[in-house]
Amino acid sequence: MPITTTRRQTIAGGLLAMPLLAGRAAWAAGTTLTIWHDLGAPGTEWLQAAGRGFAEQHPDVTIQAISYPTDQWFGRAIGAINTNTAPDLLFTNYERVIRVQTETGKIQSMEPVLAALPDRSFLSAEDLRIATYDKRMIILPAQRVLMAFGARRSWLKAGGKGFPTTWQEAKAAAGGFQSGDPAGTGKGSVYGFALEAANPRDLITMLDMFTFGAGVRHTLLDPDGKITIDDARHAPILEAFLRIFTIDQLVPPDTINYSFNEMYQMIEGGRAGMFRVGDWNAGKWDKTGPAGDYDVGPWPRFFPDLDNAVVIGGMRGAAVPENAPHKDLANAFAASLLSKSAQQDSLRMVGDAVRRDLALDGLSEHQKQFARPSWNLIAYDFPESIHPWYPRLEASFHRALMDAIATPPTDYQAFIGRLATSMRSRAAELAAKG
């Protein structure tokens, strides 16, 4: 007999409730589940809304969602787990949970929670691969993060240009923004790009976007542990990227010190012509900051035989510490985040979801584009999921790139060759240590 939607939901409730029955007395008298995240006010709003939906089946349970700045989130999460004062759940980007697992070894596997879901068809093999670290599923994927290339619409129009699709077009548009006065605020008041460089993930994420967005995979390290930066496809992208900061001077001189906040100030303050647009940005930026005055699309094409793309640059999800105070109940709440209602709220409030059967009512222009993407998509590879030592290699790579930005090489090809040799030695050293 076919399973109806109503029966499927009933089955789901039964599957998720079974491990909780034995411990119900421990939470029946008004339990609070605490979840720590780093998504700010929109994340808190969403998790509280999901908690209200959860309370319909678990009326004695409330959700306390607490957001911390990412740097504080790391310290609090690691410290609390290691001192047996853990929250019930963590919700953040996959790679951040890797760091917590590396430091604590106390993130439970979410595979039993996944197995109990009656419908997980909306989660791809890639989603599940990303969620797995060191043979353990450390998050239940709930928000697939898309990162597109954005350009100020009115500025392009003022220069008689369309949305840039190739690197040559993007570079020309950037130069035109800086030599002209597209914002009407005086020449020299705006820059071609808004980028960030202060920390390894700041700088390398930007390089990842240009690399993967051009259809070229594995920015620094491939799954077999091979250094890629001096390959025929990678080296031209790395050189073009470094020249943005140095010879071409298409960003503010102090971009070497920029992290997320400074980069966003450039974008929202109307001082940058082209920039990364995450699906989480669209709801806000369609109202304030650029106020909808931007177009989004794939990252610039570098090679005519490769399709450029918007990058699936992250996966957020729920993780449960092994020493969570109410672990069974936390698992049930994590599963509830994949319900259609919770996913609908996630799309509306945060801008991300993993389900694709959601309504678009009430979404802004660009939110709709992200929700139903027509672009070619390419997934970032998360090398740390295969090589646990990758973050240390990336830190060494970052230091070398920062040196090159501060003191530009006279011969970029020779520099990239030397850097590749250095990275191979560093990778071999790290792999040997494990």
WOZI-V904536 format. One line per field, one symbol per residue. ss: DSSP state (H for helix, E for strand, - for the rest). A space follows every 50 residues. Layout:
ss->???
This chain:
ss->----HHHHHHHHHHHHHH--HHHHHHH---EEEEEEE--HHHHHHHHHHH HHHHH-----EEEEEEE--HHHHHHHHHHHHH------EEEEEHHHHHHH HHHH--E---HHHHHH--------HHHHHH-EE--EE--EEEEEEEEEEE E-HHHHHH-------EHHHHHHHHHHHHH-----------EEE------H HHHHHHHHHHHHH-------E-----E------HHHHHHHHHHHH----- --HHHHH--HHHHHHHHH---EEEEEEE---HHHH---------EEE--- E--------EEEEEEEEEE-E-----HHHHHHHHHH---HHHHHHHHHH- --E-----------HHHHHHH-----EEE---HHH----HHHHHHHHHHH HHHHHH-----HHHHHHHHHHHHHHHHHHHHHH-
